[in-house]
Amino acid sequence: MAQRHIVFRPATQPGDVAQQLAARFEAVRRELEVPEEFPPDVVAEAAAAASNADLPDRDETSVAFITIDPPTSMDLDQAMSIARDGDGYRVRYAIADVPAFVRAGGVVDAEARRRGQTVYCPDKRVQLHPGELSEGAASLLPEQVRPAFVWDIRLAADGEGTAVEVYRAMVRSVRRYDYEQVQKEIDAGSAEECLVLLKEVGEKRVALERKRGGATLPMPEQEVEEAQDGTFHISFRPMLASEDWNAQVSLLTGMGAADLMLKGKVGILRTMPPPDPRDLKRFHRQAAAAGVTWPEGQAYGEFLRSLDHTDPQHLALIHEATTLFRGAGYTPFDGSLPEQPQHAAVANPYAHVTAPLRRLVDRFGLVVCEALSSGRDVPEWVREALPTLPEIMASSDRRTNAVERACTDAVEAAELHPMVGQTLEGVVVDENEKGVVVQLVEHAVVARAAGSVKAGERVTVRVDAADITTGTISLSVV
């Protein structure tokens, strides 16, 4: 599944361009009405809840959970413990117990429904919940006892799930890792048992994903760094294997959640139709034009996994592949099963339940699954909310995507700003009546250019304009 973040690293003493970028990011949030500050009553209720939560009786603080997140993250939704279980595995995945702190019908609940999700900007995160909860009392920070929804999942030797149970318990994370640390320790052979098993389970789950015909779009992270001379450079950081293994545990949990919901005939699925045949044909043509071999009969998910993120033409194809992942949405149901329960990229029914600090819908999915797993009725406040969640999340997605696009445009304009009037090499990745789309070879920039050239051709383009304040770039084929 597609995901991209921009990491913005201005110099210690930001120059004029960095200040223009910061101003543009602020303007984007204003223009798109991203709610930044929390109202005083929301902060007050969150602070009160932080010290007076509805805590579970079950104690699993003896289980050595670990977290794996970006190094600067404080809103830690997930902690894991993986152990051998006969010839298979036992995965315990603790998810932040946000319902313990957010009262249904309260002002924190209302504000979260207004926001929908955390919005990631290059310079800051605009949180779904006040920091008292998202980066404090509800976050699974190391060496802190926290309430959680624990997913106790048994896997067979091949990594296939055999049983799942969900319950609330108090847990403690004993160590915090970031993805690079995990990768380095695995590669060096010095990793602890849980990380070794994460690699084993992750690789087996990847093999099962391929067998199902699933597709992951490993969108590289854009890193934006300011040099001492005030110029900016954008580079793409490919996804590490450790990120893929970690994502597979989250996908495993989401598939288990969907299975519980479908058996109980109540819940909300994350659904996505198969790619439009016209988009698949177009993507085949783009691959051929770029000179990238797509073996006959190979599924698009397998083809995407074969692409080399360090090759500009392959990287351009990864960007173009986003058209294959359109149409995702949320499908609530209560009493009867949905007509289309599948998520095409996962190649299985799937539900969002692993990021309740950052995504509204997960809070409700967790309560549904814990009730179904324990044989209790799903609370009425959850049932009433289910039909309202698709539009809340769709609206939030539209705003978040618009913010991401506008901020990306601004940082790309910052990189090209000192090159106005110069010519650069690129690869045409798309063509239409409005011109062509070019992936620059030496810069992590994909932009529209005036001209008529066939997709796949290498071209020289001139930078005619690059305006940071509006995030616009003007290129022309020469």
Beta strands, then each sheet from edge to edge (+ up, - down):
strand 1: 6-9
strand 2: 65-68
strand 3: 78-85
strand 4: 88-96
strand 5: 119-120
strand 6: 125-126
strand 7: 145-155
strand 8: 161-177
strand 9: 221-226
strand 10: 232-237
strand 11: 266-271
strand 12: 329-334
strand 13: 342-343
strand 14: 348-349
strand 15: 423-432
strand 16: 435-440
strand 17: 446-450
strand 18: 458-467
strand 19: 472-477
sheet 1: 1+ 9+ 10-
sheet 2: 2+ 8+ 7- 4+ 3-
sheet 3: 5+ 6-
sheet 4: 11+ 12-
sheet 5: 13+ 14-
sheet 6: 15+ 16- 17+ 19+ 18- 15+
end
